[in-house]
């Protein structure tokens, strides 16, 4: 290959790469408002971002690809957990996450700061991040949920029990945490409806309950979990 040909290839390659880069940059800017739902960027959302920065939440959590990997990714935490659960974790992390080996510090957030953070997480959840992180992109199918608990014969309720981290606090068959009561015999004590009501809003049933509310879960998920638990009728120890 002659020197002239090599230079020509270099110049053409550089020029085509520059043109492609400019086109992609223009296209990104063209879609930026749609992708980031900028029209919903309220003062409360901006304040929530400032609270997030004030308490250095990125030291442990990743959001939109930035941050630490010690604690769960928060990009789609609103979709995954719901506003009520987020509030309870922010207000009482030592209670809600008692069984987790990854401890979250009590930041003593004000009620206003909590609401601003929830608004921020809800806004981030609506950003079109092109399905990243992939594990949060779509609700898991029943088959993938079953794989989480190790078998194709596991009921959807059992899979959802695992998916919603209920084993962090409760034991079944000797597996799980001890922050909450073991549930091997709960079906002997409570009906399907009673279990579902407690899961949905524990404080309504028991004003002293320390379990977080799961009323943000779809009704179908609540029914599946309560049905699974109502069949736990082992012999009391």
FISELUM-465454 format. One record per residue (C-alpha): residue in one letter; chain; x, y, z. Coordinates in steps of 0.1 Angstrom, whole numbers, plus 2048, in hexadecimal, padded with zeros to 3 digits. Example, Ala and Ser with C-alpha at 12.3 -4.5 7.8 and 13.67 -1.06 7.14 Angstrom:
(r A A (87B 7D3 84E))
(r S A (889 7F5 847))
END
This chain:
(r X A (800 800 800))
(r X A (80E 822 7F6))
(r X A (811 83F 80D))
(r X A (7F7 852 7F9))
(r X A (7DD 836 7FC))
(r X A (7E4 833 822))
(r X A (7DE 858 827))
(r X A (7BE 857 812))
(r X A (7B1 83A 827))
(r X A (7BA 84E 847))
(r X A (7A9 86E 83C))
(r X A (78A 85C 82F))
(r X A (787 848 850))
(r X A (78C 867 865))
(r X A (772 87B 851))
(r X A (758 85F 851))
(r X A (75D 85A 877))
(r X A (759 87F 87E))
(r X A (739 881 869))
(r X A (72A 863 87B))
(r X A (733 872 89D))
(r X A (723 893 894))
(r X A (703 882 887))
(r X A (700 86D 8A7))
(r X A (706 88B 8BD))
(r X A (6EB 89F 8AA))
(r X A (6D3 882 8AD))
(r X A (6D9 87F 8D3))
(r X A (6D3 8A4 8D8))
(r X A (6B4 8A2 8C3))
(r X A (6A5 887 8D9))
(r X A (6B2 893 8FB))
(r X A (692 8A2 907))
(r X A (67D 883 8FE))
(r X A (697 86A 90C))
(r X A (69B 87D 92D))
(r X A (676 887 932))
(r X A (683 8AA 938))
(r X A (65F 8B8 938))
(r X A (65B 8A7 95A))
(r X A (67A 8B5 969))
(r X A (669 8C8 985))
(r X A (678 8DC 9A2))
(r X A (671 8BF 9B9))
(r X A (685 8A7 9A3))
(r X A (6A2 8C0 9A2))
(r X A (6A1 8C3 9C8))
(r X A (6A1 89D 9CB))
(r X A (6C0 89B 9B6))
(r X A (6D1 8B4 9CD))
(r X A (6C6 89F 9EC))
(r X A (6D5 880 9DA))
(r X A (6F6 893 9D6))
(r X A (6F5 8A2 9F9))
(r X A (6F6 880 A0A))
(r X A (70F 871 9F1))
(r X A (6F7 855 9E7))
(r X A (70D 84E 9C8))
(r X A (728 841 9E0))
(r X A (714 821 9E3))
(r X A (6FA 822 9C8))
(r X A (6FC 824 9A2))
(r X A (6E2 839 98F))
(r X A (6E2 83D 969))
(r X A (704 82C 968))
(r X A (716 842 981))
(r X A (71F 839 9A5))
(r X A (72A 81D 9BB))
(r X A (721 7F8 9BA))
(r X A (71E 7F0 9DF))
(r X A (6F8 7F4 9E0))
(r X A (6DC 7EF 9C6))
(r X A (6DA 803 9A6))
(r X A (6BF 81E 9A9))
(r X A (6B9 826 985))
(r X A (698 813 985))
(r X A (692 810 9AB))
(r X A (670 822 9A9))
(r X A (663 808 990))
(r X A (672 7EC 9A3))
(r X A (668 7F6 9C6))
(r X A (64F 812 9C5))
(r X A (64D 833 9D7))
(r X A (640 825 9F9))
(r X A (65D 80C 9FC))
(r X A (676 827 9F3))
(r X A (668 83E A0E))
(r X A (66B 823 A29))
(r X A (68E 81A A20))
(r X A (699 83F A21))
(r X A (687 844 A42))
(r X A (691 823 A54))
(r X A (6AD 812 A41))
(r X A (6B8 800 A61))
(r X A (696 7F0 A64))
(r X A (68D 7E8 A3F))
(r X A (6B0 7DC A36))
(r X A (6B7 7CC A58))
(r X A (6BE 7AA A49))
(r X A (6D4 7B6 A2C))
(r X A (6F9 7B3 A30))
(r X A (6FD 7D4 A1D))
(r X A (6F4 7EE A37))
(r X A (6E5 810 A2E))
(r X A (6ED 82D A46))
(r X A (6D1 840 A57))
(r X A (6D3 862 A48))
(r X A (6B7 871 A5C))
(r X A (6A6 880 A3D))
(r X A (68A 898 A42))
(r X A (668 890 A34))
(r X A (66D 8AA A19))
(r X A (68E 89B A0F))
(r X A (67F 879 A0C))
(r X A (663 885 9F5))
(r X A (67C 897 9DF))
(r X A (691 878 9DC))
(r X A (672 864 9D3))
(r X A (669 87D 9B8))
(r X A (68D 87C 9AB))
(r X A (68D 856 9A8))
(r X A (66B 856 997))
(r X A (678 86F 97D))
(r X A (697 85A 977))
(r X A (682 83B 973))
(r X A (670 84C 955))
(r X A (690 853 943))
(r X A (694 83E 923))
(r X A (6B6 82F 92B))
(r X A (6B4 816 90F))
(r X A (6AE 7F9 927))
(r X A (6CD 7FF 93C))
(r X A (6D3 7F1 956))
(r X A (6C4 7D2 945))
(r X A (6B8 7C0 964))
(r X A (6A0 7DD 96A))
(r X A (694 7E2 947))
(r X A (674 7CD 948))
(r X A (660 7BA 962))
(r X A (66D 797 964))
(r X A (658 77C 955))
(r X A (64A 75F 96A))
(r X A (664 747 95B))
(r X A (682 75E 964))
(r X A (674 763 987))
(r X A (672 73E 98C))
(r X A (696 73B 982))
(r X A (69F 753 99F))
(r X A (693 739 9B8))
(r X A (6A3 71C 9A6))
(r X A (689 708 995))
(r X A (66E 707 97A))
(r X A (654 6F9 991))
(r X A (655 716 9A9))
(r X A (635 72A 9AB))
(r X A (633 74F 99F))
(r X A (62C 759 9C3))
(r X A (64C 748 9D0))
(r X A (660 759 9B4))
(r X A (651 77B 9BD))
(r X A (658 774 9E2))
(r X A (67D 770 9D8))
(r X A (67C 78D 9BF))
(r X A (66F 7A6 9D9))
(r X A (68B 79D 9F1))
(r X A (673 78E A0B))
(r X A (68E 775 A14))
(r X A (6A3 792 A22))
(r X A (68C 792 A41))
(r X A (679 772 A41))
(r X A (682 74D A41))
(r X A (670 730 A30))
(r X A (67E 70E A34))
(r X A (69C 71C A47))
(r X A (6A6 733 A2A))
(r X A (6A6 759 A2F))
(r X A (6AA 774 A48))
(r X A (69F 777 A6C))
(r X A (694 79C A6E))
(r X A (670 790 A69))
(r X A (65E 771 A74))
(r X A (662 750 A62))
(r X A (645 749 A4A))
(r X A (645 723 A49))
(r X A (623 721 A5B))
(r X A (613 742 A52))
(r X A (5F8 730 A3E))
(r X A (5EC 720 A5E))
(r X A (5E7 742 A6F))
(r X A (5DB 759 A53))
(r X A (5C5 758 A35))
(r X A (5D0 761 A12))
(r X A (5BD 782 A15))
(r X A (5CC 78A A37))
(r X A (5EF 784 A2A))
(r X A (5E9 799 A0B))
(r X A (5DC 7B6 A21))
(r X A (5FB 7B4 A37))
(r X A (613 7B4 A1A))
(r X A (602 7D1 A0A))
(r X A (602 7E8 A28))
(r X A (60F 7D9 A49))
(r X A (609 7F8 A5E))
(r X A (5E4 7F6 A57))
(r X A (5E3 7D3 A66))
(r X A (5FD 7D9 A81))
(r X A (606 7FD A8B))
(r X A (627 7F0 A99))
(r X A (631 7DD A7A))
(r X A (655 7E3 A6E))
(r X A (64F 7D3 A4C))
(r X A (64F 7EA A2E))
(r X A (62F 7EE A1A))
(r X A (62D 7DC 9F8))
(r X A (60C 7ED 9ED))
(r X A (61E 7FA 9CE))
(r X A (620 7D6 9C1))
(r X A (607 7CC 9A6))
(r X A (5E8 7BB 9B4))
(r X A (5F1 79C 9A0))
(r X A (613 79A 9B2))
(r X A (603 79F 9D4))
(r X A (5EA 783 9CD))
(r X A (606 76C 9C1))
(r X A (61C 772 9E0))
(r X A (5FF 76F 9F9))
(r X A (5F3 74F 9E8))
(r X A (616 740 9EB))
(r X A (619 749 A0F))
(r X A (5F6 73D A18))
(r X A (602 71A A0D))
(r X A (61F 71B A26))
(r X A (60E 704 A40))
(r X A (62B 6F0 A4E))
(r X A (62A 6E4 A72))
(r X A (632 6FE A8C))
(r X A (653 6F9 A9E))
END
